[in-house]
Amino acid sequence: MKNGVYSILKARFLINEDANAAKNWRFIVFIILLAIVMIANTQRYEQKVFKIIALTNEVKELRSEFVDRRSELMKLKMESTVSDKMIEKQIFPSSVPPTKIKVKKEIAQSFYKKIWQ
């Protein structure tokens, strides 16, 4: 038992001259490559998560800016705001309400109708 533990600790199974040592080395290299692939995959996953969080924050900021601009626009479009700005330029609202102008379109007469008139 004591001899078996010492041989494992001294890694004698990797330096023996038999065929098992080569198989052991191949397996260890495979495990190392697998670990490297897993570490790289985890890093790419974390980078994507950080990018998603950054984009989500940017979307929230842009949405709040959009809401602010829309409310600003609504205030600027109000009649009272427009009339205040026009008073500064000496333009006053009309006391007469607007009326609708209707234009009657003349029907184009054909050549034969023009002759018979």
Secondary structure, DSSP 8 states (H G I E B T S, - for coil): -HHHHHHHHTTHHHH-SSHHHHHHHHHHHHHHHHHHHHHHHHHHHHHHHHHHHHHHHHHHHHHHHHHHHHHHHHHHHSHHHHHHHHHHTT----SS--------------HHHHHH-
